[in-house]
Amino acid sequence: MKNAVKFATASAVALVLSVPTFAQDALTGVEGLDDRIDDITDAVNDNIERSDDDERYSTLGVAQGWTGSVALSASQDAGNSSSSDLSLAGRATLGVGDWSHSFGFAAEYLDSDEANATTDLYGTYEGSRYFTPKLYAFGTARGELNEASENRIDAFAGVGLGYRIVNSPNHTWRVQAGPGMRYIEDQAKVSTSEAGFIASSRYYYAITDTVSLTNDTDVLGSSTNTVATNDLGVNFKVSNKLTTRVSYRTEHNSDAGDLLKSTDSTLGLAVVMGF
């Protein structure tokens, strides 16, 4: 009998010790912090990889054929409060000869007993068709449905021409501009449309095999206001395990309001280190 009791006790201890670590992490809060750590590291990696992406600055801007990814997350809370959360997002690019296409989408659904259910939808598209290695036509569009914001629907579409001023493997600079149309619908479903324009510049220079400089400039104007952004960055690949990006971003709004500054600036530092 004593042996049986000892065996049962040992089995109980073994069962407790074998509880999956994620159950403990959820109770202690480690799991939530781990998720936040993943979000930060993913954002830093995406920032560095996008800024130093050769294909993005190449003639087509994307690789030939289809490439892309999709991410899905869902959660359901019950107890003192209940909520449901569903998120879906993805990106895809397609390069076919002289044509390039880039798509992005996201959908978020949140239902909580503390607030009304909301659905947010986002979509982007960029395309280009090269006539020569330097001259091309482009089209760009974005749409946003946000049931909780002041503007329930906010969309823009534009077309134009672009030209590659510099076009070499380690040094590229292209500019593009054209007319566009913006559509806005508020929560009362009162809509307005206005003509505008978009102008962009993309500059990339590989100073060495491990150091590169990028500068992205975008100007979006309409009768309401003009918004200009500039993102200057330097990427350092110190080693296979250490990569750094230093960036300086400015955003200017010609009609920011009497109580707000017209220009915002952000100095950024991103470091990825493996070991």
Secondary structure, 3 states (H helix, E strand, C coil): CHHHHHHHHHHHHHHHHCCCHHHHHHHHCHHHHHHHHHHHHHHHHHHHHHHCCHHHHCCCCCCCEEEEEEEEEEEEECCCCCEEEEEEEEEEEEEECCEEEEEEEEEEEEEECCEEEEEEEEEEEEEEEECCCCEEEEEEEEEEEECCCCEEEEEEEEEEEEEEEEEECCEEEEEEEEEEEEEEEECCCCEEEEEEEEEEEEEEEECCCCEEEEEEEEEEEECCCEEEEEEEEEEEEEECCEEEEEEEEEEEECCCCCCCCCEEEEEEEEEEECC
